[in-house]
Amino acid sequence: MKALYIVLSLLFISCGGKQEKTVPTVKKLSESVYASVTIQPDSLYEAHAVVNGILERNLVDEGALVNKNTPLMHITNSTSALTSENALLSLQLSTNNYQGSSNLLKEIKEDIETAELTLKNDSVNFKRQENLWSQNIGSKIEYDTKKLAYQRTKNQLKVLYNKFYRTKKELETQAKQAQNTYKSSKINTDEYTVTSKINGKVYALYKNTGEIVTTMEPLASVGSATDFIIEMLVDEVDIVKIEKGQKALITLDAYSSEVFEARITKIYPQKDSRSQTFKIEALFITTPKKLYPGLSGEGNIIIAEKNNALIIPKEYLLNGNSVITNNGVVQVVTGLQNLNEVEILKGIGAETEIIKPE
């Protein structure tokens, strides 16, 4: 190893006059992690239909501002409309049977009133005949006939009462069932209108009038109109260095000459196996004047900072742990580093002239 350093030292000294040289500088150094950046609206989601059908029409345009529960589009389905209509007819029929002027209960009630009058009359005749028979007046046949008529009418009235209460319960149940069926069909019909879940902006509409709609396909993209988040993809080798609250410096292709500050707010724990990256989110501290979904750029997440660090250009570092001086190769201990610069902790001083390796 010593022989290698001697050979390198002699080689660089012999042609040192032809090589670039510099001296370390003392300044603030920040170590950062690189991330690709995409801008997305906060609370962005894709609206889906909960039923299948055909898109009758979009009720809003792309770019429209909407409130929560604002209708976005309407879907038609003839089967659902017929089901709702049949449910309404069934409800009207069952309600009329239960409460209407010609309902079945009224007919039974009229039969009960007739039976009550008949029973009253039969009761009077039976009691009269019973009194006569107790005085040995009249015949046994007349007594038995009046008694039978009274008992028969009494039983008939009992049957009518039972029929009345049973029919009332059945009609009441049928009316409630018809009402529930109609409500259910109305709910299903209402589900054919897709509404916004948030106050925000419609960023995209994916279907045109007349196209088939399924529950599996998104119909619209809706998100916040004012608040945006920064989605950043970080390599798996760097994710362990990231913490919530760290500052990030963001550059966007649409604002190529500006740098925006942001703060890390969320780290997703699941790695994307396809890109071998982790997704994190940040919020702007200084926000651009205008933002649109999908704007792209780059970010540098500051993981460490140091004032008065002894810095050399990274291209002057040899094999990651040495520099070439006028006196030969010198081993150094490095500290913080970024893409272009590295901190030197030990090995050389601020006045040491170093030579750029070829």
Secondary structure as a PSIPRED ss2 file (coil, helix, strand):
# PSIPRED VFORMAT (PSIPRED V4.0)

   1 M C   1.000  0.000  0.000
   2 K H   0.000  1.000  0.000
   3 A H   0.000  1.000  0.000
   4 L H   0.000  1.000  0.000
   5 Y H   0.000  1.000  0.000
   6 I H   0.000  1.000  0.000
   7 V H   0.000  1.000  0.000
   8 L H   0.000  1.000  0.000
   9 S H   0.000  1.000  0.000
  10 L H   0.000  1.000  0.000
  11 L H   0.000  1.000  0.000
  12 F H   0.000  1.000  0.000
  13 I H   0.000  1.000  0.000
  14 S H   0.000  1.000  0.000
  15 C C   1.000  0.000  0.000
  16 G H   0.000  1.000  0.000
  17 G H   0.000  1.000  0.000
  18 K H   0.000  1.000  0.000
  19 Q C   1.000  0.000  0.000
  20 E C   1.000  0.000  0.000
  21 K E   0.000  0.000  1.000
  22 T E   0.000  0.000  1.000
  23 V C   1.000  0.000  0.000
  24 P C   1.000  0.000  0.000
  25 T E   0.000  0.000  1.000
  26 V E   0.000  0.000  1.000
  27 K E   0.000  0.000  1.000
  28 K E   0.000  0.000  1.000
  29 L E   0.000  0.000  1.000
  30 S E   0.000  0.000  1.000
  31 E E   0.000  0.000  1.000
  32 S E   0.000  0.000  1.000
  33 V E   0.000  0.000  1.000
  34 Y E   0.000  0.000  1.000
  35 A E   0.000  0.000  1.000
  36 S E   0.000  0.000  1.000
  37 V E   0.000  0.000  1.000
  38 T E   0.000  0.000  1.000
  39 I E   0.000  0.000  1.000
  40 Q E   0.000  0.000  1.000
  41 P E   0.000  0.000  1.000
  42 D C   1.000  0.000  0.000
  43 S C   1.000  0.000  0.000
  44 L C   1.000  0.000  0.000
  45 Y E   0.000  0.000  1.000
  46 E E   0.000  0.000  1.000
  47 A E   0.000  0.000  1.000
  48 H E   0.000  0.000  1.000
  49 A C   1.000  0.000  0.000
  50 V C   1.000  0.000  0.000
  51 V C   1.000  0.000  0.000
  52 N C   1.000  0.000  0.000
  53 G E   0.000  0.000  1.000
  54 I E   0.000  0.000  1.000
  55 L E   0.000  0.000  1.000
  56 E E   0.000  0.000  1.000
  57 R E   0.000  0.000  1.000
  58 N E   0.000  0.000  1.000
  59 L C   1.000  0.000  0.000
  60 V C   1.000  0.000  0.000
  61 D C   1.000  0.000  0.000
  62 E C   1.000  0.000  0.000
  63 G C   1.000  0.000  0.000
  64 A C   1.000  0.000  0.000
  65 L E   0.000  0.000  1.000
  66 V E   0.000  0.000  1.000
  67 N C   1.000  0.000  0.000
  68 K C   1.000  0.000  0.000
  69 N C   1.000  0.000  0.000
  70 T C   1.000  0.000  0.000
  71 P E   0.000  0.000  1.000
  72 L E   0.000  0.000  1.000
  73 M E   0.000  0.000  1.000
  74 H E   0.000  0.000  1.000
  75 I E   0.000  0.000  1.000
  76 T E   0.000  0.000  1.000
  77 N C   1.000  0.000  0.000
  78 S H   0.000  1.000  0.000
  79 T H   0.000  1.000  0.000
  80 S H   0.000  1.000  0.000
  81 A H   0.000  1.000  0.000
  82 L H   0.000  1.000  0.000
  83 T H   0.000  1.000  0.000
  84 S H   0.000  1.000  0.000
  85 E H   0.000  1.000  0.000
  86 N H   0.000  1.000  0.000
  87 A H   0.000  1.000  0.000
  88 L H   0.000  1.000  0.000
  89 L H   0.000  1.000  0.000
  90 S H   0.000  1.000  0.000
  91 L H   0.000  1.000  0.000
  92 Q H   0.000  1.000  0.000
  93 L H   0.000  1.000  0.000
  94 S H   0.000  1.000  0.000
  95 T H   0.000  1.000  0.000
  96 N H   0.000  1.000  0.000
  97 N H   0.000  1.000  0.000
  98 Y H   0.000  1.000  0.000
  99 Q H   0.000  1.000  0.000
 100 G C   1.000  0.000  0.000
 101 S C   1.000  0.000  0.000
 102 S C   1.000  0.000  0.000
 103 N C   1.000  0.000  0.000
 104 L H   0.000  1.000  0.000
 105 L H   0.000  1.000  0.000
 106 K H   0.000  1.000  0.000
 107 E H   0.000  1.000  0.000
 108 I H   0.000  1.000  0.000
 109 K H   0.000  1.000  0.000
 110 E H   0.000  1.000  0.000
 111 D H   0.000  1.000  0.000
 112 I H   0.000  1.000  0.000
 113 E H   0.000  1.000  0.000
 114 T H   0.000  1.000  0.000
 115 A H   0.000  1.000  0.000
 116 E H   0.000  1.000  0.000
 117 L H   0.000  1.000  0.000
 118 T H   0.000  1.000  0.000
 119 L H   0.000  1.000  0.000
 120 K H   0.000  1.000  0.000
 121 N H   0.000  1.000  0.000
 122 D H   0.000  1.000  0.000
 123 S H   0.000  1.000  0.000
 124 V H   0.000  1.000  0.000
 125 N H   0.000  1.000  0.000
 126 F H   0.000  1.000  0.000
 127 K H   0.000  1.000  0.000
 128 R H   0.000  1.000  0.000
 129 Q H   0.000  1.000  0.000
 130 E H   0.000  1.000  0.000
 131 N H   0.000  1.000  0.000
 132 L H   0.000  1.000  0.000
 133 W H   0.000  1.000  0.000
 134 S H   0.000  1.000  0.000
 135 Q C   1.000  0.000  0.000
 136 N C   1.000  0.000  0.000
 137 I C   1.000  0.000  0.000
 138 G C   1.000  0.000  0.000
 139 S C   1.000  0.000  0.000
 140 K H   0.000  1.000  0.000
 141 I H   0.000  1.000  0.000
 142 E H   0.000  1.000  0.000
 143 Y H   0.000  1.000  0.000
 144 D H   0.000  1.000  0.000
 145 T H   0.000  1.000  0.000
 146 K H   0.000  1.000  0.000
 147 K H   0.000  1.000  0.000
 148 L H   0.000  1.000  0.000
 149 A H   0.000  1.000  0.000
 150 Y H   0.000  1.000  0.000
 151 Q H   0.000  1.000  0.000
 152 R H   0.000  1.000  0.000
 153 T H   0.000  1.000  0.000
 154 K H   0.000  1.000  0.000
 155 N H   0.000  1.000  0.000
 156 Q H   0.000  1.000  0.000
 157 L H   0.000  1.000  0.000
 158 K H   0.000  1.000  0.000
 159 V H   0.000  1.000  0.000
 160 L H   0.000  1.000  0.000
 161 Y H   0.000  1.000  0.000
 162 N H   0.000  1.000  0.000
 163 K H   0.000  1.000  0.000
 164 F H   0.000  1.000  0.000
 165 Y H   0.000  1.000  0.000
 166 R H   0.000  1.000  0.000
 167 T H   0.000  1.000  0.000
 168 K H   0.000  1.000  0.000
 169 K H   0.000  1.000  0.000
 170 E H   0.000  1.000  0.000
 171 L H   0.000  1.000  0.000
 172 E H   0.000  1.000  0.000
 173 T H   0.000  1.000  0.000
 174 Q H   0.000  1.000  0.000
 175 A H   0.000  1.000  0.000
 176 K H   0.000  1.000  0.000
 177 Q H   0.000  1.000  0.000
 178 A H   0.000  1.000  0.000
 179 Q H   0.000  1.000  0.000
 180 N H   0.000  1.000  0.000
 181 T H   0.000  1.000  0.000
 182 Y H   0.000  1.000  0.000
 183 K H   0.000  1.000  0.000
 184 S H   0.000  1.000  0.000
 185 S H   0.000  1.000  0.000
 186 K H   0.000  1.000  0.000
 187 I H   0.000  1.000  0.000
 188 N H   0.000  1.000  0.000
 189 T H   0.000  1.000  0.000
 190 D H   0.000  1.000  0.000
 191 E C   1.000  0.000  0.000
 192 Y C   1.000  0.000  0.000
 193 T E   0.000  0.000  1.000
 194 V E   0.000  0.000  1.000
 195 T E   0.000  0.000  1.000
 196 S C   1.000  0.000  0.000
 197 K C   1.000  0.000  0.000
 198 I C   1.000  0.000  0.000
 199 N C   1.000  0.000  0.000
 200 G E   0.000  0.000  1.000
 201 K E   0.000  0.000  1.000
 202 V E   0.000  0.000  1.000
 203 Y E   0.000  0.000  1.000
 204 A E   0.000  0.000  1.000
 205 L E   0.000  0.000  1.000
 206 Y C   1.000  0.000  0.000
 207 K C   1.000  0.000  0.000
 208 N C   1.000  0.000  0.000
 209 T C   1.000  0.000  0.000
 210 G C   1.000  0.000  0.000
 211 E C   1.000  0.000  0.000
 212 I E   0.000  0.000  1.000
 213 V E   0.000  0.000  1.000
 214 T C   1.000  0.000  0.000
 215 T C   1.000  0.000  0.000
 216 M C   1.000  0.000  0.000
 217 E C   1.000  0.000  0.000
 218 P E   0.000  0.000  1.000
 219 L E   0.000  0.000  1.000
 220 A E   0.000  0.000  1.000
 221 S E   0.000  0.000  1.000
 222 V E   0.000  0.000  1.000
 223 G E   0.000  0.000  1.000
 224 S C   1.000  0.000  0.000
 225 A C   1.000  0.000  0.000
 226 T C   1.000  0.000  0.000
 227 D C   1.000  0.000  0.000
 228 F E   0.000  0.000  1.000
 229 I E   0.000  0.000  1.000
 230 I E   0.000  0.000  1.000
 231 E E   0.000  0.000  1.000
 232 M E   0.000  0.000  1.000
 233 L E   0.000  0.000  1.000
 234 V E   0.000  0.000  1.000
 235 D E   0.000  0.000  1.000
 236 E C   1.000  0.000  0.000
 237 V C   1.000  0.000  0.000
 238 D C   1.000  0.000  0.000
 239 I H   0.000  1.000  0.000
 240 V H   0.000  1.000  0.000
 241 K H   0.000  1.000  0.000
 242 I C   1.000  0.000  0.000
 243 E C   1.000  0.000  0.000
 244 K C   1.000  0.000  0.000
 245 G C   1.000  0.000  0.000
 246 Q C   1.000  0.000  0.000
 247 K E   0.000  0.000  1.000
 248 A E   0.000  0.000  1.000
 249 L E   0.000  0.000  1.000
 250 I E   0.000  0.000  1.000
 251 T E   0.000  0.000  1.000
 252 L E   0.000  0.000  1.000
 253 D C   1.000  0.000  0.000
 254 A C   1.000  0.000  0.000
 255 Y E   0.000  0.000  1.000
 256 S E   0.000  0.000  1.000
 257 S E   0.000  0.000  1.000
 258 E E   0.000  0.000  1.000
 259 V E   0.000  0.000  1.000
 260 F E   0.000  0.000  1.000
 261 E E   0.000  0.000  1.000
 262 A E   0.000  0.000  1.000
 263 R E   0.000  0.000  1.000
 264 I E   0.000  0.000  1.000
 265 T E   0.000  0.000  1.000
 266 K E   0.000  0.000  1.000
 267 I E   0.000  0.000  1.000
 268 Y E   0.000  0.000  1.000
 269 P E   0.000  0.000  1.000
 270 Q E   0.000  0.000  1.000
 271 K E   0.000  0.000  1.000
 272 D E   0.000  0.000  1.000
 273 S C   1.000  0.000  0.000
 274 R C   1.000  0.000  0.000
 275 S C   1.000  0.000  0.000
 276 Q C   1.000  0.000  0.000
 277 T E   0.000  0.000  1.000
 278 F E   0.000  0.000  1.000
 279 K E   0.000  0.000  1.000
 280 I E   0.000  0.000  1.000
 281 E E   0.000  0.000  1.000
 282 A E   0.000  0.000  1.000
 283 L E   0.000  0.000  1.000
 284 F E   0.000  0.000  1.000
 285 I C   1.000  0.000  0.000
 286 T C   1.000  0.000  0.000
 287 T C   1.000  0.000  0.000
 288 P C   1.000  0.000  0.000
 289 K C   1.000  0.000  0.000
 290 K C   1.000  0.000  0.000
 291 L C   1.000  0.000  0.000
 292 Y C   1.000  0.000  0.000
 293 P C   1.000  0.000  0.000
 294 G C   1.000  0.000  0.000
 295 L C   1.000  0.000  0.000
 296 S E   0.000  0.000  1.000
 297 G E   0.000  0.000  1.000
 298 E E   0.000  0.000  1.000
 299 G E   0.000  0.000  1.000
 300 N E   0.000  0.000  1.000
 301 I E   0.000  0.000  1.000
 302 I E   0.000  0.000  1.000
 303 I E   0.000  0.000  1.000
 304 A E   0.000  0.000  1.000
 305 E E   0.000  0.000  1.000
 306 K E   0.000  0.000  1.000
 307 N E   0.000  0.000  1.000
 308 N E   0.000  0.000  1.000
 309 A E   0.000  0.000  1.000
 310 L E   0.000  0.000  1.000
 311 I E   0.000  0.000  1.000
 312 I E   0.000  0.000  1.000
 313 P E   0.000  0.000  1.000
 314 K H   0.000  1.000  0.000
 315 E H   0.000  1.000  0.000
 316 Y H   0.000  1.000  0.000
 317 L C   1.000  0.000  0.000
 318 L E   0.000  0.000  1.000
 319 N C   1.000  0.000  0.000
 320 G C   1.000  0.000  0.000
 321 N C   1.000  0.000  0.000
 322 S E   0.000  0.000  1.000
 323 V E   0.000  0.000  1.000
 324 I E   0.000  0.000  1.000
 325 T E   0.000  0.000  1.000
 326 N C   1.000  0.000  0.000
 327 N C   1.000  0.000  0.000
 328 G E   0.000  0.000  1.000
 329 V E   0.000  0.000  1.000
 330 V E   0.000  0.000  1.000
 331 Q E   0.000  0.000  1.000
 332 V C   1.000  0.000  0.000
 333 V E   0.000  0.000  1.000
 334 T E   0.000  0.000  1.000
 335 G E   0.000  0.000  1.000
 336 L E   0.000  0.000  1.000
 337 Q E   0.000  0.000  1.000
 338 N C   1.000  0.000  0.000
 339 L C   1.000  0.000  0.000
 340 N C   1.000  0.000  0.000
 341 E E   0.000  0.000  1.000
 342 V E   0.000  0.000  1.000
 343 E E   0.000  0.000  1.000
 344 I E   0.000  0.000  1.000
 345 L E   0.000  0.000  1.000
 346 K E   0.000  0.000  1.000
 347 G C   1.000  0.000  0.000
 348 I C   1.000  0.000  0.000
 349 G C   1.000  0.000  0.000
 350 A C   1.000  0.000  0.000
 351 E C   1.000  0.000  0.000
 352 T C   1.000  0.000  0.000
 353 E C   1.000  0.000  0.000
 354 I E   0.000  0.000  1.000
 355 I E   0.000  0.000  1.000
 356 K C   1.000  0.000  0.000
 357 P C   1.000  0.000  0.000
 358 E C   1.000  0.000  0.000
